[in-house]
Every structure is written in structure tokens, then in C-alpha cells.
Amino acid sequence: MPLLPVRTMNMGLSQTFSKILANLFQKKTSRIGIYGPPNAGKTTLANRIAREWSTGQEGMVSEIPHETRRALRSENITITGANGKSITIDIVDTPGVTTKIDYNEFIEYGIARDEAIDRAREATEGVAEAMHWLREDIDGVIYMIDATADPFAQVNIMMVGIIESRKLPVVIAANKTDLPDASPQRIRTAFPQHPVVPISCLTGTKVEELYEEMIRTFR
Amino acid sequence: MRMQGVQIDLISAERLVRMPSMEKIRLILDLVREGTIVILETGLSPEEQSSLIEMTMQEILPDGFSGIEIESYPSKQKSGMFSRLMRGDDEYRRLTVIGPANQLKMIRRDRDLISAWISSR
């Protein structure tokens, strides 16, 4: 092994020491994934968070399933709670997780065949990518469920099981409480082991409670 | 005369436990893509489920395979420290039904009942 000049060694040591100090005192940025089935309101929440806490780019929202076909990341968002505590996070808005995608579903929404096939291909790639992210790159999860839908749907059971097996902290957002059929209580019954926050991403109802829960869970 | 109908393969817990995860997922996807309904006596681990979703997405084709329908009973947490120590994981994996999305439709799913409708191709 070649010997390094003493000055270089000292510089190396002091740089390493500075790095250690910086890592000790630097605020950790966690990467939080918003997961859930298609049309649960993931992008609406990601957009709201970006709008309220950063100046990030917004994703497209529509009633067509799989509007989000690539994971979209908003970086360095600092959310501060009522008591002054805060978290700095990157938000990853992921495509809706499903086990099946048929391009004919898009045609039913009036999309031309070729575009529908392209959308389906992008959606399959996006879901595969989202699953990969969950295994490799995510530090915590906001799991979104449409509170008017059946929380015991297999995709929810599987996804929460996968998140638990990764030992990732999770907050469940029971979205669409502005709709008359919404039942956040059914979601609490389905997942009593996790915090469930009823919200309406559309109207903004109780999103502050979600932010407080995120600070408690992801800090 | 060729018999019309749907093939159903029931895979035993003993066979599943001997198989490495990727082999298990490959077998399931190969069978389901051929139109077979697969019933696993014991379900997949969360890690295997995650890989199954990812691999399913990679194999979807326009006018071909459109994905899977999968259903299982909710898992049960093991009770008692001794059983956890002996078995090494936290929950019982339970019976799971997997089929092609265009042939298998779930009608009802409760904690103790799965009701499904199967159509031929």
C-alpha cells in the first residue's frame, strides 16, 4: 500500500471527521412513498403536500385509473406541526398498485386503442417500478385507501403485509371522506395495528391531522 | 373427444415449502398464463407477493395475458412466544387462489369464505 504524505493524510482525516459531524447534525431526509390502489387519491395528496409545503411540480389527476404511470418525486419538503416539530421528506407519488391491467379499460374512457395500449404498457412498468422502490428505496409509507371502497380488498391486504414485512413505518389515509358512502371506521377495523387518519384530499378536510400523524410516525 | 373446462391445480404445503421463492412464482405464472387456476395450500410470503406483482406486470401483453386475480384468507398472527420461536415467522400463511384476471372473478370474500366464479377461455 503506498504511503500518503502526512499533510494529505491529515486532510483526509479532517474531511472524514467533518463528514461524520455533518452526518450527525444534518437533518435526515426520509423518502416517503404514497402507495395504494388506483384512484385512491394518491396524486391529489402528493399535489396538496407539494402545494402547501414546497414549490414542486404537480402531477396530473383524473378519474381514469393509472393516470400516474411513473413514480413522481418531490424533494426536500419540510412539514412542521402545531408543536413546532418538523420532518424533512421526499414524497414519492407512485402508480396505483394492482395485479391486472387491461388496455380495454382505458378504451372505455374514450381513449384511442394505440394510446390505450401505450398507457397500459406504461402502467405495468410503473407498478413494477413502484414495487421495486418499496423493496429498495422507501423509508416510510402513506397508504391511501378510498374510504368508500372495501378496505379488505386483496391488494390492500397484500400491500399492508408487504409494508409490514419491510418493517416500514406506515400511516393509513382514509381518503374521500367528503363522499356520503365513506366509512373510515371500516378501514380502522381492517387495519387496527396502524394509525388511520380520515381525510378529504379534495376539500382539504383534516389533512392537518395527517401531517401531525406523519410527523409522529416518520420522525 | 376433447374435454372442455378449466384446469385447477392444487399445490400442497409440502411441495411449496420445498420450492425456492422464484421457482414458486415462476410455476404460478406459467400455470396461470396457460389458463390454469392455482390453489396454494399455504400462501406466499409478503416478499413473494411483492415479486409476484412485479413479475406479473412484466408479463402483461396487449390482447394476451392481462394479469392475475389473487385472493386469500386474511393471515393469522401466531400466538405465544414459543410458537413464534419454533416456526420463525410471525403469521400463518393461508390458502390462496390465483388465476388469470380474465377468467377468475371474486364474488365474495370474508374472513372464512372465498367465493369465486371461473370462466373458460
Chai-1 contact restraints between the chains, C-beta under 6 A:
chainA,res_idxA,chainB,res_idxB,connection_type,confidence,min_distance_angstrom,max_distance_angstrom,comment,restraint_id
A,T99,B,I53,contact,1.0,0.0,6.0,A-B,restraint_1
A,T99,B,T56,contact,1.0,0.0,6.0,A-B,restraint_2
A,T99,B,G67,contact,1.0,0.0,6.0,A-B,restraint_3
A,T99,B,I68,contact,1.0,0.0,6.0,A-B,restraint_4
A,T99,B,I70,contact,1.0,0.0,6.0,A-B,restraint_5
A,K100,B,S66,contact,1.0,0.0,6.0,A-B,restraint_6
A,K100,B,G67,contact,1.0,0.0,6.0,A-B,restraint_7
A,K100,B,A101,contact,1.0,0.0,6.0,A-B,restraint_8
A,I101,B,I60,contact,1.0,0.0,6.0,A-B,restraint_9
A,I101,B,G67,contact,1.0,0.0,6.0,A-B,restraint_10
A,D102,B,S66,contact,1.0,0.0,6.0,A-B,restraint_11
A,Y103,B,P62,contact,1.0,0.0,6.0,A-B,restraint_12
A,I117,B,P62,contact,1.0,0.0,6.0,A-B,restraint_13
A,T124,B,M57,contact,1.0,0.0,6.0,A-B,restraint_14
A,T124,B,I60,contact,1.0,0.0,6.0,A-B,restraint_15
A,V127,B,M57,contact,1.0,0.0,6.0,A-B,restraint_16
A,A128,B,E54,contact,1.0,0.0,6.0,A-B,restraint_17
A,A128,B,M57,contact,1.0,0.0,6.0,A-B,restraint_18
A,A128,B,Q58,contact,1.0,0.0,6.0,A-B,restraint_19
A,M131,B,S50,contact,1.0,0.0,6.0,A-B,restraint_20
A,M131,B,I53,contact,1.0,0.0,6.0,A-B,restraint_21
A,M131,B,E54,contact,1.0,0.0,6.0,A-B,restraint_22
A,Q154,B,I70,contact,1.0,0.0,6.0,A-B,restraint_23
A,Q154,B,E71,contact,1.0,0.0,6.0,A-B,restraint_24
A,M158,B,Q49,contact,1.0,0.0,6.0,A-B,restraint_25
A,G161,B,P46,contact,1.0,0.0,6.0,A-B,restraint_26
A,I162,B,P46,contact,1.0,0.0,6.0,A-B,restraint_27
A,I162,B,S50,contact,1.0,0.0,6.0,A-B,restraint_28
A,S165,B,P46,contact,1.0,0.0,6.0,A-B,restraint_29
